Amino acid sequence: MATMKEKYLEAVPKLKEELKLSNVNAVPKLEKVTLNVGLGKGLKDKAYTETVEKTLEQITGQKPVFTKARKSIATFKIREGMPVGIKVTLRGPRMYDFIEKLVNVTFPRIRDFRGIELKSVDSGGNFNFGFKEHIAFPEVSAVDVDKLHGLQVTITTTAQSKAEGEALFKALGFPFKKIQN
């Protein structure tokens, strides 16, 4: 089976024709993958924060970074500089490995999965998908999980429009829902 990078390189000429681009360098590329978990209710719970950090590290193979609040919000009991989320940014070979695992292993493991909505690709051609449960990833053992948490996956591309982004992700084999007429 071809890796995701090889799949992309094979798809470049087809994408160039399909999108009617004059230059190969104008074909949309994958820039980065960002995984993000908002701490929310577990903000004060140190064990929850450590669990989320450990889970992201298992899923990506990279140490996560804490995101801090930019300003204080009294209603939510948040102070400026307080950690409010955890994120990981993947680029290069790790990015391609993660996307391959996402498409071929993780999406099929989601409960009641019927395909990805086309609205997951935004107007800038980037892909956003939210997981309600992190146990869809194969690195996470469902037996060892104390608390479930969700996570957001964002794949940033160089696409200029929604159509270019959709074409790129379809070429990479993302399982989009079939449009019924």
N, C-alpha and C positions, 0 to 999 in steps of 0.2 A: 504494500500500500504506500502511496506517495505521501510524503510529509506535507504539512500545510504550506510551507515555503515553496516546495516544488509545485504544488497545486496552483499557487498564486502565479508563479512564473509561467506555467502552462496557460493560464487564463488571460495573461496580459494581452496577447495578440487578439483574442476573441473580444475582450473588453474594449480594445482600441477600435475595432470594427463596429461593435454594438453601439458604443457611445459616440461614434463618428469623430474621433479625435485625430488630429494630424500628427501629433508627436507622441512617442511611447512614454516620454516623461510626464505627460499630462494624465496618464492612466492613474486612477486612485490607488494609493498604497495604504497599508496599515502603519500607523505611527506608534501607538502604545495601547496597552490595556491597563485600566485602573480598576481595582477592586476596593470597595468602600463599605465600611460598616459604621453606622451611627450608633453611639452607645445609648442614647435615649434614657430609658428607665434604669439601666444598669450603670449610670454615670457614677454613682457613689459606691457601687459594689465592686470591690477590688478583684474578687474571684471571677466575676463575670467578665471584667476587662481582660484579665489574664487568659481566660478561656477563649475569648474572641481573638486575642493576639496570637495565641498558640494555633488556633484553627486557621487563620489567614496564613501563618507561616507554613503549616502543613500543606495547604492548598497550593501555594505559589512557590514554595521553596526559597522564599526571600523574607527578610525581616521587615515587618510592617512599621509604619511611621504614625505617630499620634497627630491628629489634627486638633488645633486649639481654637477656642472661641475668640473671635476678633473683638467682640464687645460684650459687656455685661448685659444680661437680661434678667431682671429681678423676678419676673413672673415664673420663670423656669429655674430659678435659683442657680443661674450660670454666671460665673465671673470671668472677666477678660483673662485669657491665657489658660483657662481650664481645658483639659482634654475632653473633646466632645465626639470624637470619631477616630477610626483607625483606617489607614489606607495603604495599598501596595501598588506601585506602578511597575509594569513589566514592559521591557523593550527587547528587541533583537531576538535571539534564539528562544529565550524563555517565553517571550510573547507568542511566537508561533507554536511552541509546544503546548502552551496553555490553551490557545484557540483550538488546536487539534483535539485536545482532551475535552474541551467544552462542547464541541460539535459532535464528536463521536461517542463520548461516554456520559458526560454530565446531563445533557438535554434528554437523552433517552431514560435516565434514572429519575427524572422529575415525575412526581405523582400526577396522573391524569394529563399528561403532556400531549397536546394535539397539534403542536407546531407554534412557531413564533409569529406574533402579529406583525404586520408590515409597519405599524405605527411605532415599533421599537427602533426604527431608523429615523433619526430626527432630520430637520430641514438642512442641516449641515453635512449629512451623510454619515453621521456617527451612530453607533449601535449602543443601545442602553437596555439592560435586562436586569430585573430585580428578582432574586431568589427569596422565597418566603422561608425556606429551610436550608441550612447549610449542609445538611446530610446528603444532598444530591451529589456532592463531590465524592469521588471514590476514595480519597485519602482520609476522609472522616468516617470513623467507625460509628455506626448508630448505637452500638452497645455502650460506648464510652461517653456518650453525650449526656451532660447534666441539663443544660438549658439550650433550647433551640434559638437561633438568631438568623436573621436574614442578611443578605448582602447584595450590593449593587455592582454589576459588571458593566463598564463602559469601554467600548473599543473605539478609539479615536482614529480617523482616517484623514487622508488629504482630499477626499471627495468634496466637490463644490456644491452638490445638490443632493436631494433625497434620492432621485433616480440613479445617480452615479453610485451612491452608497448601497442602494438595494441591488444594483447589478453586481457590485463587488462582492457583497455577502452571499448572493445566490451563486456566483462563480466559485466561491470557497466552500459551498455545500451546506450552508446554514439551512435548517429545516423550517422554512416559512410555511404558513398556512396557505392552502390553495384557495384562491378567490372563487366563490360560487356565484354564478350568474343566474 
